[in-house]
């Protein structure tokens, strides 16, 4: 029983403890709720205060913005007022000017009316005087004019022809004497070798059996060679030789060197051909650079661009009428420098113009245009001076010669190309050139016969004396010379001689 009572007592104690704990927790919850409500009220009060402060600040800022906008509007209105005043004043000025112009126009109209009236009076007086003169002279004004002109023309033609002949003869005598002295001195001071090149290269072979190895099985070797070098290889009946042909002298030289190496080595197959072509191309490029530098050094023209040096070197493999253009360029530079020194011109510009005058021939097969224009454009692109560029462009009279050095370069070019042994041409080309020269002369009216002499360096023309007088003969010589310059290409110069012969025949009976 005691144990039961003890358990009952324990249960009662636990119950009382739980009730006390509940009462404690309930009291604490109420306190926390009260504190939370107080904190919320405080936060709401702070938010309301901050909102009021923001409203006050926003009103102040809006007031400032409104005041600034009003000030800007006042300034803009003042500017507009000033602009309006200025435009009003400008309009008033224009109205006044228009009124003055209108008044001036009215005055001009009045003066024009007076002038027209005066002109009509003068015209009437002129017509009356002309009619009176025609009545007295018994011929019209046009008839009198024609008769007067014919008389004056007849009297002056012979005087003009005689005077022109005298002036030309005096000028030619003095110019020939002076030119002979200068050219003779220039030629005496230069000695150049004669160089003859051809448009194809011939490679000798040790035996004719080598031709079959060059061609290869089914022609694979020769096809590979032609594709790699860009040339045509001619294997014909020529004993122990093959011919290489190409319009590009650089390609032809690369092909020639490659073929010589193949023949010497004996191993001929596509891979070997490509290797030797690459080696030969590098050799030729090196030679081109060295020859360009040598030309500039020998001519005494320093400071040229590397691209111009390359073109000068390419001229080593370029010929014209059988004359090597590399040697021709150096020779022309020397002659131009000597002539410039004799005449007191700029020697350095004359030398540079002579050295570079045919530089366009190095690429004229690649670029459309004449070699003079190509060379001038190329030189201008790489910083060559305008006086030298003019000498290059004008040495065939394609543009106007603006400086004395341009004339000197043209003369030096003609001397170098026309000296004995400098140039040659094939028989067919020579015959075609001579025939074209005679045909050009026969195209003009009044020409009876024409004859090309001195290997095409002179053309003598017989004219009909009843159609061509002395003055017309001189004009005809100039016209034929211009036509030859415009339509033909030739080394040196061509002399045009007009022969007019009048014969009086009578019979004694």
Buried (B, 14 or more C-beta within 10 A) or exposed (E): EEEEEEEEEEEEEEEEEEEEEEEEEEEEEEEEEEEEEEEEEEEEEEEEEEEEEEEEEEEEEEEEEEEEEEEEEEEEEEEEEEEEEEEEEEEEEEEEEEEEEEEEEEEEEEEEEEEEEEEEEEEEEEEEEEEEEBEEEEEEEEEEEEEEEEEEEEEEBEEBBEEEEEEEEEEEEEEEEEEEEBBEEBBEEBEBEBBEBEEBBEBEBEEEEBBEBBBBEEEEBBBBBBEBBBBBBEBEEEEEBBBBEBEBBBBBBBBBBBBBBBBEEEEBBBEBBBEBBEBBBEBBBEBBBEBBBBBBEBBBBEEBBEEBBBBBBBBBBBBBBBBBBBBBBBBBBBBBBBBBBBBEBBBBBBBBBBBBBBBBBBBBEEEEBBBBBBBBBBBBEEEBBEBBBBBBBBBBBEBEBBBBBBBBBBBBBBBBBBBEEBBEBEEEEEEEBBEBBBEBBEEBEBBBEBBBEEEBBBBBBBBEBEEBBBBBBBEBBEEBBEBBBEEEEBBBBBEBEBEBEEEEEEEEE
